Structure formats: C-alpha cells, structure tokens
Amino acid sequence: MKDIKLIHCLNISQKVPNWFGNNAAKHKQPDVNSVKNAGKKLKVFSARDVVKISHQEQIRDLISQKTDDQPGFGGWISHYPGAVTTVMAGLSDAELKEAEETAKEWNENRPPKEAQQT
C-alpha cells in the first residue's frame, strides 16, 4: 500500500511542474511599462513613423522608380522598408531632431488623424 502512495506522489510531483509549464504563459501579468488609454494599448511613435507620414510622396517616388506594381501590392510592399530607410538617411540632423520631437509630442498628446490611421 505504501508503494502505491509513493508512486502516486511521484506521479503528482511530475504533473505539477508540467502543468505550470503548459499554463503559466496563459496567465502573464500585463506590462506596466506599456502605454495604455482606457484599457487599450496605444501606438508608441518613433521618428521613423513621423518620417513615414511627413515624407510619403518622397517614399512613393523612390518605390515607383524600383517597381511598376501598384502601391500596396507585391513588389511595392517589399521595397517600402528600404525606401523609408533611404529617406531617413537623406535627412539632415535638424530634420531628424524635428522628427524625434514630433514623435515625442505625438506620444504625449494625440497624434493627428493621418497618423492615427497608420
């Protein structure tokens, strides 16, 4: 009888860590450092996000030189990150600083409608 109880205890001692391994991730605590508004996470804007919006035409021109695809399709999408990086590399220090300040302002206050839709 003692052998059965011992086996049962060993079996439970294996099951408990297994249960925690399977279920602990489901019950994670919310990140206290995330920006929240009424229970919803808000986008945290960076200078890159500001450049995407303020230099849209320049980005589109760069992409249209590389592909004939329509905006939002196929090759166009694959060229988008590189075009944004190229535009950012071409900005002056003052323009980059202005983009960073704008991003900070958007994070503290509401961004304009065009930025909220991205």
N, C-alpha and C positions, 0 to 999 in steps of 0.2 A: 504494500500500500504506500509506503514511504517513497518507493521508487517511482510510482506513478505521479505523486505530488511533485517530486523533484523534476521529472521530465516536463510536467505541466508548467512549473515555474521557469524552467529554462526556455520553454517554448514562448511564454509570455515575455520573457526578457529579450527575446529576439524580435517579437512582434512590435513592441513599443517603439524602439528606435526606427523600425521600418515604417510605422505609421507616421512618426514625426517627419521622416524623410519624404514621404509622399504628400503630406498635408501641411507642413509648416509654411511652404511658399504661398499657399492659398490665403493665409491669414496675416500677410505682411501689414505692418503699420504704415499709414500714409507718410509721405516725405514731408517733413515740416519745413524744408527749405524751398519747396515749390511755391510759385506764386498762385494764389487762389482768389477767386471772387465768387461769392455765393455758392461755394462748393464746386465750382468749375475751375479747371486749370486754365490759365491764360498763357498765351504765347509770350515767350521772352524774346524780344527782338535784339538782333545784333546789327553791327554796322553793315554786314553783308545783306541783311534783309532790307535795310534802308536803301542800299545801292540797287538792289533788285527792283525797287519801286521807282526810285528817282531817276534811274538811267535805263528804263525799259526800252526806249527806242534804240539806244546805242547797242544794247544786248541783242535786240531783234535784228539789227543791221548786221552784226557780226555773224549771227547764226545763218541769216539768209545768204551770206557770202559762202558758207560752207555746205549748205544743203538746199534742195528745192522743195523739201517737204513743207507742208502747212504747219503753222505754229500749233504745238501740242501733239504732233504725231511723229512716230518713228524716229528718224534721224534728228529731227529738231530737238526732241527731248534729250537725246544723248549728247548733243552739243551745248545744251543750256548751262550746265555747271562750269564748263571750260570758258564759255563766253563771260559769265559773271566774274570768274577769276581774272580773266584778261582785262575786263573793265576796271576791276578793283586795283589791279597792278598799274593801270594807267592813271589812276587818280593821284593828285598831289597830296602832300601831307596835310594841308589845310582842309582839303575836301574829305579826306579820311577822318580827320578830327571832327569835322562838322557832322559826318555820318554817325560817328560814335556818340556825339552829343544828342543827335536826333533820336538814336536808339534808346539812350538813357531816358530822354524825355517821354518817349512812347511807352517805356516800361513803367514810368512813374504815373503818367496820365494815360488817357485813352489815345490810341493812335488814330489817324484819320481813317475814314471809311475805306478808302482804297487799300490801306494796309491791313485792315481787319478782314478783308475778303480773301487774302492770300493764305 
